Amino acid sequence: MSTATKMCNCLMLALALLAPLVTAESRSPATLISEGSLQVATTISPSAAVVPGQKLKLQLEIATARWFGGGTRIALPEVPGLVILQSESFASNSSEQRMGATWVVQRWTLDVYPQRAGQFTIPPLTATLTVNDETAGDVKGDIEAPGISFTAAIPKALAQADLWVASPSFKVSQSVDRNLDTMSPGDAFEREIRFEASDVMAMMLPGFSPADTPGLAAYPLPPELENRSNRGESSALRVEKISYVAQRAGSYTLPSQEYLWWDSVNASLQLLVLPALEITVSGTGTGSTDSNPHYSKQQLAWAAVATLLFLCLAWLARGLLAQMPWQLVLAPVRRSWQVLLSLRQPALPESLNPGPTSLDP
């Protein structure tokens, strides 16, 4: 075999080895879409006009005639006036018949909450995925799902409202941890208020601010927020806890509270009322400002026991002091006192030249 033939065979072998790599690099998910082996669609529901705060479901559907070779990542767009959340970490996977073949389908669902009325346009969603191709193997790259538009409007029933909850279900309840008819000054009780709704986020539920009631101090705790999701159904819980302390006797009323609920299933406005609480504080108790306080029997009994114990200790101490050898106890004290007095005497005589003596002329 000639040298030219050998070089030709080597060249053909190299081209055969590089052909799959060149083909794989030249193909992308966009190529598969143009060929019809990969399909992408975007839908939103409900399709009719919604009210601000109502949840919409934005669904991204990706289908391939082969299979997915890896995970899919979706980049969430930022749209002014919209809150877009990916509450589910995984897609809903299924298979179905299309054009006489079995296709594998991924459906990703995003939650969309309009914060105001108006026309909104969600730009094309970018998804990074890996799809198997019959000729090139796994093909990885980005695709863009079609953008979509919708409208949020305020119905006449909500025209004068400032705050409402748009949800298929919404309820408000409260509870206290003691009887409010048998309280005394200084007593305390805890009030718990629960807001529960479906298809909303906990941060979108209304808060509660206790009214200023003289004689009844309120100490609210930070709210507890919880979001739950189960098989595509989401719900939210907000718990408000307030501790009240009765400062003086009297009758108090914690006023009722009203909350607006837009029933998104029936497109109707409902009014939920949190009932008022009546509190009766009687007696003087520990927090009384009465100048002549009254003590309970238990307090008087403890005072008597303490007085008797003090008298017994005083009598025992008197007996011990009478029998103590005071001369032995006070002797070290006297010696110490003499030492202290000696320290006060001058170290030199009052005069360095003494006065005249009998021997002087």
Secondary structure as UniProt FT lines:
FT   HELIX           3..26
FT   HELIX           29..35
FT   STRAND          38..45
FT   TURN            52..53
FT   STRAND          56..64
FT   STRAND          73..75
FT   TURN            80..81
FT   STRAND          82..85
FT   STRAND          92..98
FT   TURN            99..100
FT   STRAND          101..114
FT   STRAND          118..122
FT   STRAND          125..133
FT   TURN            134..136
FT   STRAND          137..145
FT   STRAND          148..152
FT   HELIX           156..158
FT   TURN            159..160
FT   STRAND          165..167
FT   STRAND          170..176
FT   TURN            180..181
FT   TURN            185..186
FT   STRAND          188..198
FT   HELIX           202..204
FT   TURN            214..215
FT   STRAND          216..220
FT   STRAND          224..230
FT   TURN            231..232
FT   STRAND          233..246
FT   STRAND          250..254
FT   STRAND          257..263
FT   TURN            264..267
FT   STRAND          268..274
FT   STRAND          277..281
FT   TURN            286..287
FT   HELIX           297..323
FT   HELIX           326..343
FT   TURN            358..359
//
